[in-house]
């Protein structure tokens, strides 16, 4: 696919490793909440993977990616709509096993001052628990609690994708994967000992844009040239001091 795109368009696409996705997302969250947020723990449920990151700086000390995306798990574990209780329970066991080593690694970090969830799955789940609608703008404070998530998870697990798509805050194109997303969210919060997540409107896309702007600014000043920074402006551990 990448070779064909390059051959036909001349555009050389780059595929971000999962750990870099976690770093970019963490950068976006840090910029949104600022330095006063202290130690951050960031969770991002995508379609194909779950990203987790933690740290006190602009770039995280720990950045991990697991194949626990809501879309991937829906395809691999659910055969009916809505999924059966047996399928949901089996998925929960799988997710908990995948999370265990990463949760142990994150437990070695400082206790987070703020735990944050990003991207559509967390926003939809928060909205279903009563968080502010999108019409109130990105700066409205939105929170997802473990209690609210458990209640919502039990409710939506009995609904078809068509019925879920009718709920406010749920995208019709993603409704079919919301149950799997809820399983991942609940398991991750439990494994990490998190009882509430603040929802950040910025995520991977904003992190990529911010990093690119940082790089362009540094390149224009000549700050990065001597460090051998790649022309793409991608995050590397050595570049952390140049952000912000």
C-alpha positions in Angstrom: 0.0 0.0 0.0 2.7 2.5 1.0 4.8 1.6 -2.0 1.8 2.1 -4.4 0.9 5.4 -2.9 4.5 6.6 -3.4 4.7 5.2 -6.9 1.5 6.8 -8.0 1.6 10.1 -6.2 5.2 10.7 -5.2 4.1 11.0 -1.6 6.1 9.0 0.9 3.7 8.2 3.7 5.0 7.4 7.2 3.4 5.0 9.7 3.7 6.0 13.3 4.7 3.3 15.8 2.2 2.9 18.6 4.7 4.3 21.1 5.0 7.5 19.1 1.2 7.8 19.0 1.3 7.7 22.8 4.0 10.4 22.9 2.2 12.7 20.5 -1.1 12.3 22.4 0.7 13.0 25.7 2.2 16.1 24.2 -1.3 17.4 23.2 -2.7 16.7 26.6 0.2 18.4 28.3 -0.2 21.5 26.2 -4.0 21.5 26.8 -3.8 21.3 30.6 -0.4 23.0 31.1 2.4 22.5 33.5 0.2 23.0 36.5 -1.4 19.6 35.8 1.7 18.0 37.2 2.2 14.3 36.7 -0.1 13.1 33.9 -1.5 9.7 33.1 -3.0 9.6 29.6 -5.2 6.9 28.1 -6.3 6.9 24.4 -8.6 4.2 22.9 -8.4 4.2 19.2 -9.8 1.9 16.6 -6.8 -0.4 16.5 -4.9 0.2 19.7 -4.9 1.6 23.2 -2.2 4.1 24.0 -1.0 4.8 27.6 1.5 7.3 28.7 2.7 8.9 31.9 5.2 11.6 32.9 5.9 15.0 34.3 7.5 16.6 31.2 6.3 17.5 27.7 7.1 14.0 26.6 6.2 11.0 28.8 8.7 8.8 30.8 6.5 5.8 29.8 4.8 5.4 26.5 3.0 2.1 25.6 0.7 0.9 22.9 -1.4 -2.3 23.1 -3.5 -3.9 20.4 -6.7 -3.1 22.3 -8.5 -0.7 20.0 -12.3 -0.7 20.0 -12.6 -1.5 16.3 -10.1 -4.3 16.3 -11.6 -6.0 19.4 -15.1 -5.8 18.0 -14.0 -7.6 14.8 -12.0 -10.2 16.6 -14.2 -11.0 19.6 -17.9 -10.2 18.8 -19.9 -12.3 16.4 -23.4 -11.0 17.3 -25.1 -7.6 17.6 -25.4 -7.0 20.5 -22.6 -9.3 21.7 -23.4 -12.1 24.0 -22.5 -12.0 27.7 -20.1 -14.9 27.1 -18.2 -12.9 24.4 -18.0 -9.8 26.6 -16.7 -11.8 29.5 -14.1 -13.5 27.3 -13.0 -10.1 25.9 -12.7 -8.7 29.4 -10.4 -11.5 30.5 -8.3 -11.0 27.4 -8.0 -7.2 27.9 -7.1 -7.6 31.6 -4.3 -10.0 30.7 -2.9 -7.7 28.0 -3.0 -4.7 30.4 -1.4 -6.4 33.4 2.3 -5.9 32.4 1.8 -2.3 31.3 -0.2 -1.5 34.4 2.7 -2.9 36.5 5.2 -0.7 34.7 3.0 2.4 35.1 2.6 1.6 38.8 6.4 2.2 39.2 5.8 5.9 38.1 4.8 8.7 40.5 1.1 8.8 41.4 -0.6 10.9 38.7 -1.9 14.3 39.7 -4.3 14.1 36.8 -5.6 11.1 34.8 -6.9 11.9 31.4 -8.8 10.2 28.6 -8.7 11.3 25.0 -10.4 10.6 21.7 -13.9 9.7 20.6 -14.5 6.5 22.7 -13.8 8.3 26.0 -15.8 11.4 24.9 -18.8 9.2 24.0 -18.7 7.3 27.2 -18.4 10.5 29.2 -21.3 12.0 27.4 -23.5 8.9 28.2 -22.7 9.3 31.9 -23.9 12.9 31.8 -20.9 15.0 30.7 -21.5 18.2 28.8 -22.5 17.9 25.1 -20.2 19.0 22.3 -22.4 22.1 21.8 -21.0 23.5 25.0 -17.6 23.8 23.4 -14.2 22.2 24.0 -13.5 24.0 27.3 -16.4 22.6 29.1 -15.1 20.4 31.9 -15.9 16.7 31.2 -15.3 13.8 33.5 -15.7 10.0 33.3 -16.0 8.2 36.6 -15.5 4.5 37.2 -19.0 4.2 38.7 -20.6 6.0 35.8 -18.7 3.9 33.3 -19.8 0.6 34.9 -23.4 1.7 34.8 -23.2 2.8 31.2 -21.3 -0.4 30.2 -24.1 -2.6 31.6 -26.7 -0.5 29.8 -25.1 -0.4 26.3 -24.0 -4.0 26.3 -27.6 -5.0 25.7 -28.2 -2.6 22.8 -27.7 -3.2 19.1 -25.4 -0.9 17.1 -28.4 0.7 15.5 -29.9 1.6 18.8 -26.6 2.9 20.1 -26.3 5.1 17.1 -29.4 6.9 18.2 -27.9 8.0 21.5 -26.6 11.5 21.9 -22.9 11.7 21.7 -22.5 8.4 19.8 -21.2 8.6 16.2 -23.2 6.2 14.0 -20.0 5.1 12.3 -18.5 4.1 15.6 -21.6 2.8 17.5 -20.8 -0.8 16.7 -17.5 -0.6 18.6 -18.6 1.3 21.7 -19.2 -1.8 23.8 -15.7 -3.1 23.2 -14.4 0.4 23.9 -16.3 0.4 27.2 -14.8 -2.9 28.2 -11.3 -1.6 27.5 -11.9 1.7 29.4 -13.3 0.0 32.4 -10.5 -2.6 32.5 -7.8 0.1 32.1 -9.2 2.3 34.8 -9.4 -0.7 37.2 -5.9 -1.9 36.4 -4.4 1.5 36.9 -6.4 2.3 40.0 -8.1 5.3 38.4 -11.5 6.3 39.6 -12.0 9.3 37.4 -10.7 10.6 34.1 -10.8 14.1 32.8 -11.6 14.3 29.1 -9.2 16.2 26.9 -10.4 17.5 23.6 -6.9 17.3 22.1 -5.4 14.0 21.1 -3.1 12.5 18.5 -4.0 14.8 15.6 -3.3 17.9 17.7 -0.1 16.4 19.1 1.2 15.8 15.5 0.4 19.4 14.6 2.0 20.9 17.7 5.1 18.9 17.3 5.4 19.9 13.6 4.9 23.6 14.6 7.6 23.2 17.3 10.0 21.8 14.7 9.3 24.5 12.2 9.8 27.2 14.8 13.0 25.6 15.9 14.3 25.1 12.3 13.5 28.7 11.5 15.6 29.8 14.4 18.4 27.3 13.6 18.0 25.6 17.0 17.4 22.1 15.7 19.7 21.8 12.7 22.8 21.0 14.8 20.9 18.2 16.5 20.4 16.3 13.3 16.6 16.4 13.6 14.8 14.6 10.8 13.1 16.8 8.2 9.7 15.4 9.2 9.8 16.9 12.7 9.0 13.6 14.4 9.4 13.2 18.1 12.6 11.7 19.3 13.7 11.4 23.0 16.5 13.8 22.3 14.1 16.5 21.1 12.1 16.8 24.3 13.9 19.9 25.5 13.0 21.7 22.3 9.2 21.4 22.8 7.2 24.2 24.3 
